[in-house]
Amino acid sequence: MAGIPPEHAPRTNLTSRRNAADFRERMSGTGVIANQIGAMVAVFASGYGLDGGLLAYDCSRFHAPAGLGI
């Protein structure tokens, strides 16, 4: 199979080789388009004031429901 051009290789082998090599890269959001989307999200987030850190959580008002034995 090493000497066979990809277009002449059996369909299953071509698909598995193409997907296996760059699966992690495709699923991690890398590349030019991913960078453009990230920049656009950053612009809109700053426009709505959502680019700061998270507020501190106040868990003092939350209690386990009665009857659960927690």
C-alpha positions as CSV (number, residue, x, y, z in Angstrom):
1,M,0.0,0.0,0.0
2,A,2.9,2.3,0.5
3,G,3.6,2.8,-3.2
4,I,-0.1,3.3,-4.2
5,P,-1.2,6.9,-4.7
6,P,-4.0,7.9,-2.3
7,E,-6.6,8.2,-5.1
8,H,-6.1,4.6,-6.1
9,A,-6.0,3.2,-2.6
10,P,-9.1,1.4,-1.3
11,R,-11.7,3.8,0.0
12,T,-11.6,2.6,3.6
13,N,-7.9,3.0,3.9
14,L,-8.0,6.5,2.4
15,T,-10.6,7.6,4.8
16,S,-9.0,6.1,7.9
17,R,-5.6,7.6,7.0
18,R,-7.0,11.0,6.4
19,N,-9.0,11.1,9.6
20,A,-6.5,9.5,11.8
21,A,-3.7,11.9,11.0
22,D,-5.4,15.2,11.8
23,F,-8.3,14.2,14.0
24,R,-6.9,15.9,17.1
25,E,-6.1,19.0,15.1
26,R,-9.5,19.2,13.5
27,M,-11.3,18.8,16.9
28,S,-9.2,21.3,18.8
29,G,-10.2,24.4,16.8
30,T,-6.9,25.3,15.2
31,G,-6.3,27.1,11.9
32,V,-7.1,30.4,10.3
33,I,-10.9,30.2,10.5
34,A,-10.8,29.1,14.2
35,N,-8.5,32.1,15.0
36,Q,-10.9,34.5,13.1
37,I,-13.9,33.1,15.1
38,G,-12.0,33.4,18.3
39,A,-11.1,37.1,17.5
40,M,-14.8,37.8,16.6
41,V,-16.0,36.3,19.9
42,A,-13.4,38.4,21.8
43,V,-14.7,41.6,20.1
44,F,-18.3,40.8,20.9
45,A,-17.5,39.7,24.5
46,S,-15.7,43.0,25.2
47,G,-18.5,44.9,23.7
48,Y,-20.9,43.4,26.1
49,G,-18.5,43.6,29.1
50,L,-18.0,39.9,29.2
51,D,-14.2,39.9,28.8
52,G,-13.4,40.3,32.5
53,G,-12.9,37.6,35.1
54,L,-15.7,35.7,36.9
55,L,-17.3,37.0,40.0
56,A,-16.6,35.3,43.4
57,Y,-19.2,32.7,44.2
58,D,-21.4,33.2,47.3
59,C,-22.6,29.8,48.3
60,S,-23.9,30.8,51.7
61,R,-27.5,31.0,50.5
62,F,-27.6,27.5,49.0
63,H,-28.6,24.6,51.1
64,A,-29.2,20.9,50.4
65,P,-32.9,20.1,50.0
66,A,-34.6,18.7,53.1
67,G,-35.1,14.9,53.3
68,L,-32.0,13.8,51.3
69,G,-30.0,13.0,54.4
70,I,-27.0,15.1,53.3
